[in-house]
Amino acid sequence: MTAFQNDVEAVQALKETNGSGWDAINPEYVARMRAQNRFRTGLEIAQYTADIMRRDMAEYDADSSVYTQSLGVWHGFIGQQKLISIKKHLKSTNKRYLYLSGWMVAALRSEFGPLPDQSMHEKTAVPALIEELYTFLRQADARELDLLFSQLDDARAAGDQTAVEFLTSQIDNFETHVVPIIADIDAGFGNPEATYLLAKKMIEAGACAIQIENQVSDEKQCGHQDGKVTVPHEDFIAKLNAVRYAFLELGIDNGVIVARTDSLGAGLTQKLAVSTTPGDLGDQYNSFLDVEEISEADLGNGDVVIKREGKLLRPKRLASNLYQFRKGTGVDRVVLDCVTSLRHGADLLWIETEKPHVEQIAEMVDKIREEVPNAKLVYNNSPSFNWTLNFRQQAYDLLVEQGKDVSAYDRDKLMSVEYDDTELAQLADEKIRTFQKDASARAGIFHHLITLPTYHTAALSTDNLAKGYFSEEGMLTYVRDVQRREIREGIATVKHQNMAGSDMGDNHKEYFAGDAALKAGGKDNTMNQFA
């Protein structure tokens, strides 16, 4: 007997114990509503999705070809449509997640209006978006099951037992739209206590994976902009601990922490690390500083010095009161960051790079894996990269290495449309196509994400619609480029009333009021034009 049928029988027994007052209650309708509301709390979602991520991480350790992917989202509807599309085209949500981007929360969800990615937006917007995303994903479950229940009723009415058995099987084996969300907590929005409090809210909303970066909270910058300032490791470890305590307090013992390092592109620090013993973690952090050796006689008013191996070293302090690291130390700082994070509670790593280059990432991961063999990455396949130019330059360099004639190309102008149909462009596009597969096999990338995809796709599609609609084409632009494609490609939103829950509401009205129900889906509903 299936779980659904067990629910029907349990409600039937409950109904019988409550006598005639429950005569109007249909046990199967109750079982349907329970199936449509499988997840009742955010913590249930966090535990369910944490289990998925842990399983996927173990499978990746055994076989690096089974990496995972996600797309960034900034609204519940966008997240819902991604999962509906995944189920429609790929038949399963397996290994597909969502990513909640702090950049998109700042740019699109703040009451201040669009903001740069500098942790200036309301911190409450982050857990609120997680809750919104899971509300829409749960609604997608309810809607899809409602369609199956309606088809089951029709099959029963028609006496089609084959269809009844098929639909019953689909209901029993229904795959939820609820998937893991990797959620960006920026640099923690304050001190470790603030990080802990916000992490709790995010987990209570359903987050099973929290990504935190090693920048200074009040100086936080987008990972692809200049001016990034990192913190000493002890400061970052305290925030890793804060997130872990939040998971453990709420009972999500296998919650996932993604430790991000911005050190590759961050040349500044706000603090000198505390060091008590030569070679300790603080000493290692300070060893990367840009310093000059001085004598006591050289000391100026307000100078800060470090004593190392009997020498007095004065870190170069900028007018901003920040200290700078030596040029060329980024890779070594990244490796130290990653090894330290993994040894202090992080589960996955995020290395922010300035370009998508498999060997650059692999060089760092190889060094990390010398210390932590199963180190795994989450990698930002960022729209901040010019993918076409980067990979055409990589293809150009490869052709040069192979001794091929590249005299027909100008390496600095490879973005030009004149190169689109060339051998070099085709080689570059193939490298882009296989980038995720290649990087997962060679560079330890467990999860690939695009942070801001729908920010760009929404802008592009809106530009195309506006260009045609406000011209001589008028309504033809919308009909030809939107609605006709929705109909012919089976996009569910063409029936927007159904997507918003109108048909589910009708069914509930029938559950509650029987033949007296006043339903919206009658013969005069224009959605019938899209049957």
BANU-178551 format. One record per residue (C-alpha): chain; x negated, y, z negated. Coordinates in steps of 0.5 Angstrom, whole numbers, padded with zeros to 4 digits, m for minus. Each point is the difference from the previous one (the first is absolute). Layout:
N
> c, X, Y, Z
> A, X, Y, Z
...
% end
This chain:
531
> c, X, Y, Z
> A, 0000, 0000, 0000
> A, m0003, 0007, 0002
> A, m0001, 0006, m0005
> A, 0006, 0003, 0004
> A, 0005, m0005, m0001
> A, m0003, m0001, m0008
> A, 0002, 0007, m0001
> A, 0007, m0001, 0003
> A, 0002, m0006, m0004
> A, m0003, 0004, m0006
> A, 0004, 0006, 0001
> A, 0006, m0005, 0001
> A, m0001, m0003, m0007
> A, 0000, 0007, m0003
> A, 0006, 0002, 0003
> A, 0004, m0006, m0002
> A, m0002, 0001, m0007
> A, 0002, 0007, 0000
> A, 0007, m0002, 0002
> A, 0006, 0004, 0005
> A, m0004, 0007, m0001
> A, m0005, m0002, 0005
> A, 0005, m0003, 0005
> A, m0002, 0005, 0005
> A, m0008, m0002, m0001
> A, m0002, m0004, 0006
> A, m0007, m0004, m0002
> A, m0003, 0000, 0007
> A, 0001, 0008, 0000
> A, m0004, 0001, m0007
> A, m0005, m0005, 0003
> A, m0001, 0004, 0006
> A, m0001, 0006, m0004
> A, m0005, m0003, m0004
> A, m0004, m0002, 0006
> A, 0001, 0007, 0003
> A, m0003, 0003, m0007
> A, m0006, m0005, m0001
> A, m0005, 0005, m0003
> A, 0004, 0003, m0006
> A, m0006, 0004, m0003
> A, m0007, 0003, 0003
> A, m0004, m0004, m0005
> A, 0003, m0006, 0003
> A, m0002, 0002, 0007
> A, m0007, 0002, m0003
> A, m0001, m0007, m0002
> A, 0003, m0003, 0006
> A, m0005, 0004, 0005
> A, m0006, m0001, m0005
> A, 0001, m0008, 0001
> A, 0000, 0001, 0007
> A, m0006, 0005, 0000
> A, m0004, m0005, m0004
> A, 0002, m0006, 0005
> A, m0002, 0004, 0006
> A, m0007, 0002, m0003
> A, m0001, m0007, m0002
> A, 0002, m0002, 0007
> A, m0005, 0005, 0003
> A, m0006, m0003, m0004
> A, 0001, m0006, 0003
> A, 0001, 0002, 0007
> A, m0001, 0007, 0002
> A, 0004, 0000, 0006
> A, 0006, 0001, m0004
> A, m0001, 0007, m0002
> A, 0006, 0004, m0002
> A, 0003, 0007, 0003
> A, 0004, 0006, m0002
> A, 0003, 0006, 0003
> A, 0001, 0007, m0004
> A, 0006, 0002, m0002
> A, 0003, 0007, m0003
> A, 0008, m0002, 0000
> A, 0004, m0006, m0002
> A, 0003, 0000, 0007
> A, m0006, 0000, 0003
> A, m0003, m0006, m0004
> A, 0007, m0004, 0001
> A, m0001, 0001, 0008
> A, m0007, m0003, 0000
> A, 0002, m0006, m0004
> A, 0007, m0001, 0004
> A, m0005, 0001, 0006
> A, m0005, m0005, m0002
> A, 0005, m0005, m0002
> A, 0004, 0001, 0007
> A, m0007, m0001, 0004
> A, m0004, m0004, m0004
> A, 0005, m0004, m0004
> A, m0004, 0000, m0006
> A, m0002, 0005, m0005
> A, m0006, m0004, m0002
> A, m0007, 0004, m0001
> A, 0004, 0006, 0002
> A, 0000, 0006, m0006
> A, 0002, 0007, 0000
> A, m0005, 0006, m0002
> A, 0002, 0006, m0004
> A, m0004, 0005, 0002
> A, m0002, 0006, m0005
> A, m0001, 0004, 0006
> A, 0007, m0001, 0002
> A, 0003, 0001, m0006
> A, m0004, 0007, m0001
> A, 0002, 0002, 0007
> A, 0007, m0002, 0001
> A, 0003, m0001, m0007
> A, m0002, 0005, m0005
> A, 0005, 0006, m0002
> A, m0006, 0005, 0002
> A, 0001, m0002, 0007
> A, m0006, m0003, 0004
> A, m0006, 0000, m0004
> A, m0007, m0002, 0001
> A, m0003, m0007, m0002
> A, m0002, 0003, m0007
> A, 0004, m0003, m0005
> A, 0004, 0006, m0001
> A, 0007, m0003, 0001
> A, 0004, m0002, m0005
> A, m0002, m0007, m0003
> A, 0007, m0002, m0001
> A, 0001, 0000, 0007
> A, m0005, m0006, 0001
> A, 0004, m0005, m0005
> A, 0007, 0003, 0003
> A, m0002, m0002, 0007
> A, m0002, m0007, m0002
> A, 0007, m0001, m0003
> A, 0003, 0003, 0006
> A, m0004, m0005, 0005
> A, 0002, m0006, m0004
> A, 0008, 0003, 0000
> A, 0000, 0000, 0008
> A, m0004, m0007, 0000
> A, 0005, m0003, m0005
> A, 0006, 0004, 0005
> A, m0003, m0004, 0006
> A, 0001, m0006, m0004
> A, 0007, 0001, m0002
> A, 0002, 0002, 0008
> A, m0004, m0006, 0003
> A, 0004, m0004, m0005
> A, 0006, 0003, 0001
> A, 0000, m0001, 0008
> A, m0001, m0007, m0002
> A, 0005, m0001, m0004
> A, 0005, 0003, 0005
> A, m0002, m0004, 0005
> A, 0001, m0006, m0005
> A, 0007, 0002, m0001
> A, 0001, 0000, 0008
> A, m0003, m0007, 0001
> A, 0005, m0002, m0006
> A, 0006, 0003, 0003
> A, m0002, m0003, 0007
> A, m0001, m0007, m0003
> A, m0007, 0000, 0003
> A, m0004, m0005, m0005
> A, m0006, 0001, 0004
> A, m0001, 0007, m0001
> A, 0002, 0000, m0007
> A, m0005, m0005, m0002
> A, m0005, 0004, 0004
> A, 0002, 0007, m0003
> A, 0000, m0004, m0007
> A, m0007, m0002, 0001
> A, m0002, 0007, 0002
> A, 0003, 0003, m0006
> A, m0004, m0005, m0005
> A, m0006, 0001, 0004
> A, 0000, 0008, 0000
> A, m0006, 0003, 0000
> A, 0000, 0007, m0004
> A, m0002, 0007, 0003
> A, m0004, 0001, m0007
> A, m0007, 0000, 0001
> A, m0006, 0002, m0004
> A, m0002, 0008, 0000
> A, m0007, 0002, m0001
> A, 0001, 0007, m0003
> A, m0004, 0006, 0000
> A, m0001, 0003, m0007
> A, m0006, 0005, 0002
> A, m0005, 0001, m0005
> A, 0005, m0001, m0006
> A, 0003, 0007, 0000
> A, m0004, 0001, m0006
> A, m0003, m0003, m0006
> A, 0000, m0008, m0001
> A, 0006, 0001, m0005
> A, 0004, 0004, 0006
> A, m0002, m0006, 0005
> A, 0002, m0005, m0005
> A, 0007, 0004, m0001
> A, 0001, 0001, 0008
> A, m0002, m0008, 0001
> A, 0005, m0002, m0004
> A, 0005, 0004, 0004
> A, m0002, m0003, 0006
> A, 0000, m0007, m0002
> A, 0007, 0001, m0003
> A, 0002, 0002, 0007
> A, m0003, m0006, 0003
> A, m0007, 0001, 0001
> A, m0004, m0006, 0000
> A, m0007, 0003, 0003
> A, m0002, 0007, m0002
> A, m0006, 0003, 0003
> A, m0004, 0005, m0003
> A, m0006, 0004, 0002
> A, m0007, 0003, m0003
> A, 0001, 0007, 0001
> A, 0001, 0005, m0005
> A, 0008, 0001, m0001
> A, 0000, 0008, 0000
> A, m0005, 0000, 0006
> A, 0003, m0005, 0004
> A, 0000, 0000, 0007
> A, 0002, m0004, 0006
> A, m0005, m0006, 0001
> A, m0001, 0003, 0007
> A, m0001, 0007, m0002
> A, m0006, 0004, m0002
> A, m0002, 0002, m0008
> A, 0001, m0007, m0003
> A, m0002, 0000, m0007
> A, m0001, m0007, m0004
> A, 0000, m0002, m0007
> A, m0005, m0004, m0004
> A, 0002, m0008, 0000
> A, 0002, 0001, m0008
> A, 0005, 0005, 0002
> A, 0003, m0005, 0006
> A, m0001, m0006, m0005
> A, 0005, 0003, m0005
> A, 0005, 0001, 0005
> A, m0001, m0007, 0003
> A, 0002, m0002, m0007
> A, 0006, 0005, m0001
> A, 0003, m0003, 0006
> A, m0001, m0007, m0002
> A, 0002, 0001, m0007
> A, 0007, 0003, 0004
> A, 0000, m0007, 0004
> A, m0001, m0004, m0007
> A, 0005, 0004, m0004
> A, 0006, m0001, 0005
> A, m0002, m0007, 0001
> A, m0003, 0000, 0007
> A, m0006, m0004, m0002
> A, m0002, m0001, 0007
> A, 0001, 0007, 0002
> A, m0005, 0002, 0006
> A, m0005, 0006, m0001
> A, m0003, 0003, 0006
> A, m0006, 0004, m0002
> A, m0002, 0005, 0006
> A, m0007, 0004, 0001
> A, m0001, 0006, 0003
> A, m0007, 0000, m0001
> A, m0002, m0001, 0007
> A, 0003, 0007, 0002
> A, m0001, 0003, m0007
> A, m0006, 0004, m0001
> A, 0002, 0003, m0007
> A, 0001, m0001, m0007
> A, 0003, 0004, m0006
> A, m0004, m0004, m0005
> A, m0006, m0003, m0002
> A, 0001, m0007, m0002
> A, m0002, m0002, m0008
> A, m0006, m0004, 0000
> A, m0003, m0003, m0006
> A, m0005, m0005, 0003
> A, m0004, 0000, 0006
> A, 0004, m0004, 0006
> A, 0006, 0000, m0003
> A, 0007, 0002, 0004
> A, m0001, 0008, m0002
> A, m0007, 0000, 0002
> A, 0001, m0004, 0007
> A, 0006, 0006, 0001
> A, m0005, 0005, m0002
> A, m0006, m0003, 0004
> A, 0004, 0002, 0007
> A, 0000, 0008, m0002
> A, m0004, 0005, 0004
> A, m0005, 0002, m0005
> A, m0007, 0004, m0001
> A, m0005, m0002, m0005
> A, m0002, 0006, m0004
> A, m0004, 0002, m0007
> A, 0003, 0002, m0006
> A, m0003, 0007, 0002
> A, 0005, 0000, 0006
> A, 0006, m0001, m0004
> A, 0005, 0006, 0001
> A, 0006, 0002, m0004
> A, 0005, m0005, 0000
> A, m0004, m0005, 0004
> A, 0002, m0007, 0000
> A, m0005, m0005, 0000
> A, m0001, m0008, 0000
> A, m0006, m0003, m0003
> A, m0002, m0007, 0004
> A, m0007, m0003, m0001
> A, m0003, 0005, m0003
> A, 0002, 0005, 0005
> A, 0005, 0006, m0001
> A, 0005, 0000, 0006
> A, 0004, 0006, 0002
> A, 0007, m0002, 0004
> A, 0001, 0005, 0005
> A, 0007, 0004, m0002
> A, 0004, 0004, 0004
> A, 0004, 0006, m0001
> A, 0006, m0004, m0001
> A, m0004, m0003, m0006
> A, 0000, m0007, 0004
> A, m0006, m0004, 0001
> A, m0002, m0003, 0007
> A, m0002, m0007, 0002
> A, m0006, m0001, 0004
> A, 0001, m0001, 0007
> A, 0000, m0007, 0003
> A, 0002, m0003, m0007
> A, 0008, m0001, 0002
> A, m0001, m0008, 0002
> A, m0004, m0001, m0007
> A, 0005, 0004, m0004
> A, 0006, m0004, 0004
> A, m0003, m0007, m0002
> A, m0001, 0002, m0007
> A, 0007, 0003, m0001
> A, 0003, m0007, 0003
> A, m0004, m0005, m0004
> A, 0001, 0004, m0006
> A, 0008, 0001, 0001
> A, 0000, m0008, 0002
> A, m0003, m0001, m0007
> A, 0004, 0004, m0004
> A, 0007, m0002, 0002
> A, 0001, 0002, 0007
> A, 0003, m0006, 0005
> A, m0001, 0004, 0007
> A, m0004, 0005, 0003
> A, 0001, 0006, 0004
> A, m0006, 0003, 0004
> A, 0002, 0007, 0003
> A, m0004, 0001, 0006
> A, m0001, 0005, 0006
> A, 0001, m0005, 0005
> A, 0003, m0007, 0002
> A, m0006, m0004, 0001
> A, m0001, m0007, m0002
> A, m0007, 0000, m0001
> A, 0000, 0006, m0004
> A, 0005, m0003, m0005
> A, m0003, m0007, 0001
> A, m0007, 0003, m0002
> A, 0003, 0002, m0007
> A, 0004, m0006, m0001
> A, m0006, m0004, 0001
> A, m0004, 0003, m0006
> A, 0006, 0000, m0004
> A, 0001, m0007, 0001
> A, m0007, m0002, m0002
> A, 0003, 0002, m0007
> A, 0007, m0002, 0000
> A, 0001, m0005, 0006
> A, 0008, 0000, 0001
> A, 0000, 0008, 0000
> A, 0006, 0002, 0005
> A, 0002, 0007, 0003
> A, 0006, 0003, 0001
> A, m0002, 0005, 0006
> A, 0003, 0006, 0003
> A, 0001, 0000, 0007
> A, 0001, 0007, 0000
> A, 0004, 0005, 0005
> A, m0006, 0005, m0002
> A, m0005, m0004, 0004
> A, 0000, 0001, 0008
> A, 0001, m0007, 0001
> A, m0001, 0001, 0008
> A, m0006, 0004, m0001
> A, m0004, m0004, m0005
> A, 0001, m0007, 0003
> A, m0001, 0003, 0007
> A, m0007, 0003, m0003
> A, m0001, m0007, m0003
> A, 0001, m0003, 0007
> A, m0005, 0004, 0003
> A, m0005, m0001, m0005
> A, 0001, m0008, 0001
> A, 0000, 0001, 0008
> A, m0007, 0004, m0001
> A, m0002, m0006, m0005
> A, 0001, m0005, 0005
> A, m0004, 0004, 0006
> A, 0007, 0002, 0004
> A, 0000, 0006, 0004
> A, 0004, 0006, m0004
> A, m0002, 0006, 0005
> A, 0007, 0000, 0001
> A, 0002, 0002, m0007
> A, m0001, 0006, m0004
> A, 0000, m0002, m0007
> A, 0002, 0006, m0003
> A, 0006, 0001, 0004
> A, 0003, m0008, 0000
> A, 0006, 0002, m0002
> A, 0002, 0003, 0007
> A, 0006, m0003, 0004
> A, m0005, m0001, 0005
> A, m0003, m0006, m0003
> A, 0007, m0003, m0002
> A, m0001, m0005, 0006
> A, m0007, m0002, m0001
> A, m0004, m0006, m0002
> A, m0002, 0004, m0006
> A, 0007, 0002, m0002
> A, 0002, m0007, 0001
> A, m0005, m0003, m0005
> A, 0001, 0005, m0005
> A, 0008, m0001, 0000
> A, m0002, m0008, m0001
> A, m0004, 0002, m0006
> A, 0005, 0004, m0003
> A, 0005, m0006, 0001
> A, m0004, m0005, m0003
> A, m0003, 0005, m0006
> A, 0004, m0003, m0005
> A, m0001, m0007, 0001
> A, m0008, 0002, 0001
> A, 0000, 0004, m0006
> A, 0004, m0005, m0004
> A, m0005, m0006, 0002
> A, m0007, 0004, 0000
> A, 0002, 0006, m0006
> A, 0004, m0004, m0005
> A, 0006, 0004, 0002
> A, 0006, m0003, m0004
> A, 0005, 0005, 0002
> A, 0001, 0005, 0006
> A, 0004, 0006, m0001
> A, 0002, 0007, 0004
> A, 0001, 0005, m0005
> A, 0005, 0005, 0004
> A, 0003, m0004, 0006
> A, 0007, 0003, 0000
> A, m0003, 0007, m0001
> A, m0003, 0000, 0007
> A, 0006, m0005, 0003
> A, 0005, 0005, m0003
> A, m0003, 0006, 0003
> A, m0002, m0003, 0007
> A, 0008, m0003, 0001
> A, 0003, 0007, m0003
> A, m0005, 0004, 0005
> A, 0002, m0005, 0006
> A, 0008, 0001, m0002
> A, m0001, 0008, m0001
> A, m0003, 0001, 0007
> A, 0005, m0004, 0004
> A, 0006, 0002, m0004
> A, m0001, 0007, 0000
> A, m0001, 0000, 0007
> A, 0004, m0001, 0006
> A, 0000, m0008, m0002
> A, 0005, 0002, m0006
> A, 0003, m0006, m0002
> A, m0003, m0005, 0005
> A, m0006, 0001, m0004
> A, 0003, m0003, m0007
> A, 0004, m0005, 0004
> A, m0005, m0003, 0004
> A, m0006, 0000, m0004
> A, 0003, m0001, m0007
> A, 0007, m0003, 0000
> A, 0000, m0004, 0006
> A, m0007, m0003, m0002
> A, 0003, m0002, m0007
> A, 0006, m0004, 0003
> A, m0005, m0004, 0005
> A, m0005, m0001, m0005
> A, 0005, m0002, m0005
> A, m0002, 0006, m0005
> A, 0005, m0001, m0006
> A, 0000, 0008, m0001
> A, 0004, 0000, 0006
> A, 0006, m0002, m0005
> A, m0002, 0006, m0005
> A, 0006, m0001, m0004
> A, m0001, m0008, m0001
> A, m0007, 0002, m0002
> A, 0002, 0005, m0005
> A, 0004, m0006, m0003
> A, 0007, 0002, 0003
> A, 0002, m0008, 0001
> A, m0003, m0002, m0006
> A, 0005, 0005, m0004
> A, 0006, m0003, 0005
> A, m0002, m0007, m0003
> A, 0000, 0003, m0007
> A, 0007, 0003, 0001
> A, 0002, m0006, 0002
> A, m0003, m0004, m0006
> A, 0003, 0005, m0005
> A, 0007, 0001, 0004
> A, 0002, m0005, 0004
> A, 0005, 0001, 0006
> A, 0001, 0007, m0003
> A, m0007, 0002, 0002
> A, m0001, 0007, 0004
> A, m0006, m0002, 0004
> A, m0004, 0005, 0005
> A, m0002, m0006, 0005
> A, 0007, 0000, 0004
> A, 0001, 0001, 0007
> A, m0001, 0007, 0000
> A, m0007, 0000, m0003
> A, m0004, 0002, 0006
> A, m0006, m0004, m0002
> A, 0004, m0006, 0003
> A, m0002, 0003, 0007
> A, m0007, m0003, m0002
> A, 0003, m0007, m0001
% end
